[in-house]
Amino acid sequence: QVQLVESGGGLVQLGGSLRLSCATSGSIFSNIVMGWYRQAPGKQRELVANITPGGRSNYGTSVKGRFTISRDNAKNTVYLQMNSLKPEDTAVYHCNAKVLYGPNVGDYWGQGTQVTVSS
């Protein structure tokens, strides 16, 4: 089983920054595509960004140029640096792990962390 522990959410003003972290355990980190998704009230969950074991990243249209995803393979941790935050970024942010190989193949989710951007 793969466990994900998120941290770093909170309340920030328009234009501010936050960094989210997601630490994983239970599987080989190099077998995992890591990602962040978010869900605002009344809306569907959407991809924010993901990153492959080799470091290739992909971003949702609304966050390109403002958010940066990175991973530290030595610490089994993925980060999401969020800059120039807007009220529409307000949502619960969920860490996602897609295990590609091994006995724990599948999708895993963190419990979510609230990000609130005030205007």
Secondary structure by P-SEA (a helix, b strand, c coil): cbbbbbcbbbbbccccbbbbbbbbccccccccccbbbbbcccccccccccccccbbbbbcccccccbbbbbcccccbbbbbbcccccccccbbbbbbbcccccccbbbbccbbbbbbcc
